[in-house]
Amino acid sequence: QVQLVESGGGLVQAGGSLRLSCAVSGLIFSNYAMNWFRQAPGKEREFVSVINWNGDTTFYTDSVKGRFTISRDNAKNTVYLQMNSLKPEDTAVYYCAAVRVFVPGKLRENLYNYWGQGTQVTVSS
């Protein structure tokens, strides 16, 4: 059974930092590109970042470039999202997703193989 479990969300003041983790089990982690998405209340789910199988290629949506860093540890089957200089507009539920092919951007959502359940990030002003 494949599981993607996000953690690390919480309440933080604007300008603060959080590190999200997504622990993956039930699949060969290094065979998958890993992605972070987010969904704010009343909005569609938004692509945030992707990292390829070995971590040497990453891509970010423009709104988080220079503030967020995606990384992975294949020995721990975990992908991370370090979020710095957080803004109130970063408030959302953050999801990780696994996909077999690396694309520097967003695919149609039905092409992602597996999704986590999400973790809430709230940034207060």
TORPA-4810 file (N, C-alpha, C, O; in nm, 3 decimals):
<nodes>
NODE_1_0.084_-0.119_0.000_0.000_0.000_0.000_0.088_0.125_0.000_0.174_0.141_0.087_Q
NODE_2_0.066_0.211_-0.097_0.145_0.332_-0.107_0.089_0.438_-0.012_-0.032_0.461_-0.006_V
NODE_3_0.179_0.501_0.061_0.139_0.610_0.150_0.233_0.727_0.134_0.355_0.710_0.127_Q
NODE_4_0.175_0.846_0.128_0.249_0.971_0.131_0.193_1.049_0.250_0.074_1.082_0.253_L
NODE_5_0.278_1.078_0.346_0.232_1.142_0.468_0.308_1.271_0.490_0.428_1.272_0.516_V
NODE_6_0.235_1.382_0.478_0.296_1.513_0.500_0.296_1.548_0.648_0.210_1.504_0.724_E
NODE_7_0.393_1.628_0.687_0.400_1.679_0.823_0.478_1.809_0.822_0.540_1.845_0.722_S
NODE_8_0.474_1.880_0.935_0.553_2.002_0.949_0.474_2.131_0.933_0.528_2.240_0.953_G
NODE_9_0.347_2.119_0.897_0.267_2.239_0.886_0.239_2.301_1.022_0.269_2.244_1.126_G
NODE_10_0.180_2.421_1.018_0.147_2.489_1.143_0.119_2.636_1.120_0.099_2.681_1.008_G
NODE_11_0.116_2.709_1.230_0.090_2.853_1.228_0.221_2.927_1.247_0.297_2.897_1.340_L
NODE_12_0.249_3.021_1.161_0.373_3.098_1.168_0.344_3.243_1.131_0.252_3.270_1.053_V
NODE_13_0.420_3.334_1.186_0.405_3.475_1.151_0.471_3.504_1.016_0.563_3.435_0.974_Q
NODE_14_0.421_3.606_0.951_0.480_3.649_0.825_0.630_3.674_0.845_0.672_3.734_0.944_A
NODE_15_0.709_3.629_0.748_0.853_3.639_0.757_0.920_3.518_0.819_1.042_3.505_0.815_G
NODE_16_0.841_3.431_0.876_0.895_3.312_0.941_0.920_3.199_0.843_0.906_3.214_0.722_G
NODE_17_0.958_3.084_0.901_0.995_2.968_0.820_0.926_2.842_0.872_0.894_2.831_0.990_S
NODE_18_0.905_2.750_0.781_0.859_2.615_0.814_0.927_2.518_0.720_0.963_2.553_0.607_L
NODE_19_0.946_2.395_0.767_0.993_2.289_0.678_0.891_2.177_0.676_0.862_2.116_0.779_R
NODE_20_0.837_2.152_0.558_0.744_2.043_0.541_0.819_1.916_0.501_0.921_1.922_0.432_L
NODE_21_0.767_1.805_0.545_0.821_1.674_0.507_0.709_1.590_0.447_0.592_1.606_0.482_S
NODE_22_0.747_1.503_0.359_0.653_1.406_0.302_0.723_1.271_0.302_0.813_1.246_0.223_C
NODE_23_0.680_1.185_0.392_0.738_1.052_0.404_0.660_0.955_0.316_0.537_0.948_0.321_A
NODE_24_0.734_0.882_0.235_0.673_0.795_0.134_0.704_0.650_0.164_0.816_0.616_0.201_V
NODE_25_0.606_0.564_0.148_0.627_0.421_0.165_0.545_0.345_0.062_0.448_0.397_0.007_S
NODE_26_0.586_0.221_0.037_0.510_0.135_-0.052_0.544_0.147_-0.199_0.478_0.086_-0.283_G
NODE_27_0.647_0.224_-0.232_0.691_0.233_-0.370_0.842_0.254_-0.371_0.904_0.282_-0.267_L
NODE_28_0.901_0.241_-0.490_1.045_0.265_-0.504_1.063_0.415_-0.520_1.046_0.470_-0.629_I
NODE_29_1.096_0.479_-0.411_1.095_0.626_-0.403_1.180_0.689_-0.513_1.139_0.789_-0.573_F
NODE_30_1.296_0.633_-0.539_1.388_0.694_-0.636_1.338_0.682_-0.780_1.398_0.738_-0.870_S
NODE_31_1.231_0.610_-0.802_1.172_0.601_-0.936_1.076_0.715_-0.967_1.024_0.724_-1.078_N
NODE_32_1.053_0.802_-0.869_0.950_0.903_-0.882_1.005_1.043_-0.865_1.087_1.070_-0.778_Y
NODE_33_0.957_1.133_-0.952_0.972_1.275_-0.926_0.870_1.313_-0.819_0.757_1.263_-0.817_A
NODE_34_0.911_1.401_-0.730_0.823_1.440_-0.620_0.784_1.588_-0.634_0.865_1.672_-0.672_M
NODE_35_0.662_1.613_-0.602_0.604_1.746_-0.623_0.538_1.797_-0.494_0.495_1.719_-0.409_N
NODE_36_0.532_1.929_-0.483_0.451_1.994_-0.381_0.347_2.081_-0.450_0.376_2.153_-0.545_W
NODE_37_0.226_2.071_-0.399_0.114_2.154_-0.442_0.058_2.223_-0.318_0.092_2.188_-0.205_F
NODE_38_-0.028_2.320_-0.341_-0.099_2.382_-0.230_-0.237_2.426_-0.276_-0.259_2.454_-0.394_R
NODE_39_-0.328_2.432_-0.181_-0.464_2.476_-0.210_-0.512_2.567_-0.099_-0.527_2.526_0.016_Q
NODE_40_-0.537_2.692_-0.137_-0.591_2.790_-0.043_-0.743_2.780_-0.044_-0.801_2.730_-0.141_A
NODE_41_-0.808_2.826_0.061_-0.954_2.820_0.067_-1.018_2.891_-0.051_-0.985_3.005_-0.082_P
NODE_42_-1.110_2.822_-0.118_-1.182_2.882_-0.228_-1.105_2.891_-0.358_-1.152_2.949_-0.455_G
NODE_43_-0.985_2.833_-0.360_-0.901_2.839_-0.481_-0.869_2.700_-0.531_-0.881_2.602_-0.458_K
NODE_44_-0.828_2.694_-0.657_-0.786_2.566_-0.714_-0.650_2.526_-0.658_-0.573_2.610_-0.611_E
NODE_45_-0.622_2.397_-0.664_-0.492_2.350_-0.619_-0.385_2.404_-0.714_-0.402_2.404_-0.836_R
NODE_46_-0.276_2.449_-0.654_-0.169_2.519_-0.728_-0.039_2.440_-0.719_-0.001_2.395_-0.611_E
NODE_47_0.028_2.424_-0.830_0.160_2.362_-0.831_0.261_2.455_-0.762_0.260_2.577_-0.784_F
NODE_48_0.348_2.397_-0.680_0.450_2.476_-0.610_0.590_2.442_-0.659_0.667_2.531_-0.695_V
NODE_49_0.624_2.313_-0.660_0.762_2.277_-0.690_0.770_2.129_-0.727_0.682_2.051_-0.692_S
NODE_50_0.878_2.093_-0.797_0.904_1.954_-0.832_1.055_1.928_-0.824_1.136_2.018_-0.847_V
NODE_51_1.089_1.805_-0.792_1.229_1.764_-0.786_1.241_1.629_-0.857_1.154_1.543_-0.845_I
NODE_52_1.349_1.613_-0.931_1.363_1.488_-1.006_1.411_1.376_-0.915_1.424_1.394_-0.794_N
NODE_53_1.438_1.259_-0.973_1.458_1.139_-0.893_1.579_1.148_-0.801_1.575_1.094_-0.690_W
NODE_54_1.685_1.214_-0.844_1.806_1.217_-0.761_1.832_1.353_-0.699_1.933_1.372_-0.631_N
NODE_55_1.743_1.447_-0.721_1.753_1.575_-0.654_1.837_1.679_-0.723_1.857_1.788_-0.669_G
NODE_56_1.888_1.650_-0.842_1.977_1.748_-0.905_1.904_1.845_-0.997_1.966_1.935_-1.054_D
NODE_57_1.775_1.827_-1.012_1.696_1.920_-1.094_1.568_1.954_-1.021_1.495_1.867_-0.975_T
NODE_58_1.543_2.083_-1.011_1.423_2.131_-0.942_1.356_2.240_-1.025_1.416_2.297_-1.117_T
NODE_59_1.233_2.267_-0.991_1.156_2.371_-1.061_1.055_2.427_-0.961_0.999_2.354_-0.879_F
NODE_60_1.034_2.560_-0.971_0.944_2.627_-0.878_0.847_2.717_-0.954_0.881_2.771_-1.059_Y
NODE_61_0.729_2.731_-0.899_0.641_2.832_-0.951_0.697_2.970_-0.915_0.767_2.983_-0.814_T
NODE_62_0.668_3.069_-0.995_0.732_3.200_-0.978_0.711_3.261_-0.840_0.800_3.327_-0.787_D
NODE_63_0.594_3.240_-0.782_0.561_3.308_-0.657_0.643_3.260_-0.537_0.644_3.326_-0.433_S
NODE_64_0.712_3.147_-0.550_0.790_3.096_-0.437_0.940_3.093_-0.467_1.019_3.059_-0.378_V
NODE_65_0.980_3.126_-0.587_1.122_3.124_-0.622_1.202_3.215_-0.530_1.162_3.328_-0.502_K
NODE_66_1.314_3.164_-0.482_1.399_3.240_-0.392_1.358_3.232_-0.246_1.433_3.274_-0.159_G
NODE_67_1.239_3.177_-0.219_1.192_3.163_-0.080_1.177_3.017_-0.038_1.203_2.983_0.077_R
NODE_68_1.138_2.933_-0.129_1.115_2.791_-0.100_1.225_2.707_-0.163_1.278_2.742_-0.269_F
NODE_69_1.260_2.597_-0.096_1.359_2.503_-0.149_1.307_2.362_-0.132_1.272_2.320_-0.022_T
NODE_70_1.302_2.290_-0.243_1.262_2.149_-0.239_1.387_2.064_-0.235_1.487_2.096_-0.300_I
NODE_71_1.383_1.955_-0.160_1.495_1.863_-0.154_1.440_1.723_-0.123_1.323_1.707_-0.088_S
NODE_72_1.526_1.624_-0.137_1.483_1.488_-0.108_1.597_1.408_-0.051_1.714_1.436_-0.076_R
NODE_73_1.562_1.308_0.027_1.658_1.214_0.083_1.609_1.075_0.045_1.518_1.021_0.107_D
NODE_74_1.671_1.017_-0.056_1.624_0.887_-0.104_1.651_0.775_-0.003_1.583_0.673_-0.005_N
NODE_75_1.747_0.795_0.083_1.773_0.695_0.187_1.660_0.692_0.290_1.636_0.590_0.355_A
NODE_76_1.592_0.805_0.305_1.483_0.815_0.403_1.346_0.817_0.336_1.244_0.828_0.405_K
NODE_77_1.342_0.805_0.203_1.215_0.808_0.130_1.132_0.930_0.166_1.011_0.921_0.190_N
NODE_78_1.199_1.043_0.171_1.133_1.165_0.217_1.168_1.282_0.126_1.282_1.297_0.082_T
NODE_79_1.069_1.364_0.098_1.089_1.489_0.026_1.054_1.603_0.121_0.964_1.591_0.204_V
NODE_80_1.126_1.712_0.107_1.110_1.827_0.197_1.075_1.952_0.117_1.103_1.963_-0.002_Y
NODE_81_1.013_2.045_0.186_0.992_2.179_0.132_1.028_2.278_0.241_0.952_2.297_0.336_L
NODE_82_1.143_2.342_0.226_1.185_2.447_0.319_1.122_2.577_0.272_1.145_2.621_0.159_Q
NODE_83_1.045_2.639_0.358_0.973_2.761_0.323_1.022_2.874_0.411_1.002_2.872_0.533_M
NODE_84_1.084_2.972_0.350_1.135_3.088_0.421_1.060_3.213_0.377_0.991_3.214_0.275_N
NODE_85_1.075_3.319_0.456_1.011_3.448_0.423_0.864_3.429_0.389_0.814_3.480_0.288_S
NODE_86_0.796_3.355_0.473_0.657_3.323_0.445_0.568_3.446_0.446_0.590_3.541_0.522_L
NODE_87_0.467_3.442_0.360_0.373_3.551_0.344_0.232_3.501_0.374_0.207_3.381_0.363_K
NODE_88_0.141_3.588_0.412_0.003_3.543_0.435_-0.057_3.471_0.314_-0.138_3.380_0.330_P
NODE_89_-0.018_3.511_0.196_-0.071_3.446_0.075_-0.017_3.305_0.054_-0.062_3.235_-0.036_E
NODE_90_0.078_3.262_0.136_0.125_3.124_0.133_0.035_3.031_0.214_0.053_2.909_0.213_D
NODE_91_-0.063_3.089_0.284_-0.155_3.008_0.363_-0.233_2.913_0.272_-0.298_2.955_0.177_T
NODE_92_-0.226_2.783_0.304_-0.291_2.682_0.222_-0.270_2.546_0.286_-0.192_2.530_0.381_A
NODE_93_-0.341_2.448_0.233_-0.308_2.309_0.261_-0.204_2.266_0.158_-0.224_2.284_0.038_V
NODE_94_-0.094_2.211_0.206_0.015_2.170_0.119_0.013_2.018_0.102_0.001_1.943_0.199_Y
NODE_95_0.024_1.975_-0.024_0.019_1.835_-0.059_0.147_1.793_-0.131_0.204_1.871_-0.208_Y
NODE_96_0.192_1.671_-0.107_0.297_1.615_-0.191_0.233_1.516_-0.287_0.128_1.457_-0.260_C
NODE_97_0.300_1.499_-0.400_0.250_1.409_-0.503_0.368_1.343_-0.573_0.472_1.406_-0.594_A
NODE_98_0.352_1.218_-0.609_0.455_1.141_-0.677_0.412_1.111_-0.820_0.296_1.080_-0.847_A
NODE_99_0.508_1.121_-0.910_0.482_1.091_-1.050_0.606_1.028_-1.111_0.719_1.062_-1.074_V
NODE_100_0.588_0.935_-1.206_0.701_0.861_-1.260_0.789_0.946_-1.351_0.908_0.917_-1.366_R
NODE_101_0.733_1.049_-1.412_0.810_1.129_-1.507_0.835_1.267_-1.450_0.746_1.328_-1.391_V
NODE_102_0.959_1.316_-1.469_0.990_1.452_-1.425_0.956_1.550_-1.535_0.999_1.535_-1.650_F
NODE_103_0.877_1.650_-1.499_0.843_1.759_-1.589_0.869_1.889_-1.513_0.823_1.902_-1.400_V
NODE_104_0.940_1.984_-1.572_0.966_2.111_-1.503_0.843_2.199_-1.501_0.840_2.305_-1.563_P
NODE_105_0.741_2.156_-1.431_0.615_2.229_-1.425_0.504_2.137_-1.383_0.528_2.030_-1.326_G
NODE_106_0.384_2.178_-1.412_0.266_2.104_-1.370_0.212_2.016_-1.481_0.205_2.056_-1.597_K
NODE_107_0.175_1.894_-1.444_0.102_1.805_-1.532_-0.047_1.815_-1.503_-0.087_1.877_-1.404_L
NODE_108_-0.127_1.755_-1.586_-0.269_1.740_-1.549_-0.275_1.658_-1.423_-0.202_1.560_-1.408_R
NODE_109_-0.361_1.697_-1.331_-0.359_1.635_-1.199_-0.387_1.486_-1.204_-0.338_1.412_-1.118_E
NODE_110_-0.463_1.440_-1.300_-0.493_1.297_-1.305_-0.373_1.214_-1.349_-0.380_1.091_-1.349_N
NODE_111_-0.262_1.280_-1.387_-0.143_1.207_-1.428_-0.050_1.177_-1.310_0.042_1.096_-1.324_L
NODE_112_-0.073_1.241_-1.197_0.010_1.213_-1.080_-0.034_1.078_-1.022_-0.153_1.049_-1.009_Y
NODE_113_0.065_0.998_-0.987_0.035_0.862_-0.945_-0.020_0.854_-0.804_-0.112_0.777_-0.776_N
NODE_114_0.037_0.934_-0.715_-0.002_0.924_-0.574_-0.001_1.062_-0.510_0.079_1.149_-0.546_Y
NODE_115_-0.093_1.080_-0.413_-0.105_1.206_-0.340_-0.105_1.180_-0.190_-0.150_1.075_-0.143_W
NODE_116_-0.055_1.278_-0.116_-0.069_1.274_0.029_-0.200_1.337_0.071_-0.279_1.382_-0.012_G
NODE_117_-0.222_1.340_0.201_-0.348_1.390_0.255_-0.343_1.539_0.286_-0.447_1.601_0.309_Q
NODE_118_-0.224_1.597_0.287_-0.211_1.740_0.307_-0.176_1.780_0.448_-0.207_1.709_0.544_G
NODE_119_-0.111_1.895_0.460_-0.080_1.954_0.590_-0.108_2.104_0.581_-0.073_2.169_0.482_T
NODE_120_-0.170_2.158_0.684_-0.212_2.298_0.683_-0.097_2.390_0.720_-0.026_2.367_0.818_Q
NODE_121_-0.079_2.492_0.639_0.017_2.599_0.669_-0.063_2.729_0.678_-0.134_2.766_0.584_V
NODE_122_-0.050_2.798_0.790_-0.119_2.925_0.810_-0.017_3.031_0.845_0.059_3.016_0.941_T
NODE_123_-0.015_3.139_0.768_0.079_3.247_0.789_0.000_3.370_0.832_-0.084_3.420_0.757_V
NODE_124_0.028_3.418_0.951_-0.044_3.534_1.002_0.032_3.662_0.970_0.155_3.662_0.962_S
NODE_125_-0.043_3.770_0.951_0.020_3.897_0.915_0.055_3.977_1.039_0.109_4.087_1.028_S
</nodes>
